[in-house]
Amino acid sequence: MDRLYGLLFEVSLQEDLSALGHASIYPHLMEIQRRRNEFVHGNAEAIDDDLVYATVEKLHDVQEAWVALYNKRCTGNAKAPPVWKGSSPF
């Protein structure tokens, strides 16, 4: 994930997350990536209850980080509010 991000945007995922105020999310994302790779390569126990619980606990923060990254890289506006914070007519 980090290698592809660097190839696409010429900056690391960690650098962008840090610049957007979401540096604490990076280690968790890398842990998920590592465990996912272990799982895919035959270690069915790599994705355990502890990882699931940690992911659920961080879900809101991870979601905000992904929205900020999307806004920065796809819309060009890193400060655009997530839809749940923006002004919606609904």
C-alpha positions in Angstrom: 0.0 0.0 0.0 2.7 2.5 1.0 4.9 1.6 -2.1 2.0 2.1 -4.5 1.0 5.4 -2.8 4.6 6.6 -3.2 4.6 5.7 -6.9 1.3 7.4 -7.6 1.9 10.6 -5.6 5.7 10.9 -5.2 5.3 11.1 -1.4 4.8 8.4 1.2 1.5 7.6 2.8 3.1 8.2 6.1 4.2 11.7 5.1 0.7 12.6 3.8 -1.0 11.2 6.9 1.4 13.2 9.1 0.9 16.4 7.1 -2.9 16.0 7.5 -2.7 15.4 11.3 -3.3 11.6 11.1 0.2 10.3 11.8 -1.1 7.9 14.6 -3.1 5.9 12.0 -0.1 4.9 9.9 1.3 2.1 12.2 -2.2 0.5 12.4 -2.6 0.6 8.7 0.8 -1.0 8.2 -0.1 -3.7 10.8 -3.3 -4.5 9.0 -1.4 -4.7 5.7 1.2 -7.1 7.3 -1.5 -9.3 8.8 -3.5 -9.3 5.6 -0.4 -10.5 3.7 0.2 -13.3 6.3 -3.4 -14.3 6.0 -3.3 -14.4 2.2 -0.2 -16.6 2.4 -1.8 -19.2 4.6 -1.7 -18.0 8.2 -5.4 -18.1 9.0 -4.7 -16.9 12.5 -3.0 -13.7 11.4 -6.3 -11.8 11.6 -7.2 -12.4 15.2 -9.7 -10.9 17.7 -7.1 -8.4 18.9 -6.6 -6.9 15.4 -10.4 -6.8 14.9 -11.0 -5.0 18.2 -8.1 -2.5 17.6 -9.5 -1.8 14.1 -13.0 -1.2 15.4 -11.7 1.1 18.1 -9.8 3.1 15.5 -12.5 3.0 12.8 -13.6 6.6 13.1 -10.0 8.0 13.1 -9.1 5.8 10.1 -12.2 6.9 8.2 -11.4 10.6 8.8 -7.8 10.0 7.7 -9.0 8.3 4.4 -11.4 11.1 3.8 -8.6 13.7 4.3 -6.3 11.7 1.9 -9.1 11.4 -0.7 -9.8 15.1 -0.5 -6.1 16.0 -0.8 -5.3 13.6 -3.7 -8.6 13.4 -5.6 -10.3 16.7 -5.1 -7.2 18.9 -4.3 -8.9 20.2 -1.2 -7.5 18.5 1.9 -9.7 20.7 4.2 -13.0 19.7 2.6 -15.2 18.4 5.4 -16.4 14.8 5.4 -20.0 14.5 4.4 -21.1 13.9 7.9 -19.6 17.3 8.9 -20.4 19.2 5.8 -23.5 21.2 4.9 -25.9 18.7 3.4 -29.5 19.5 2.4 -30.5 16.1 3.9 
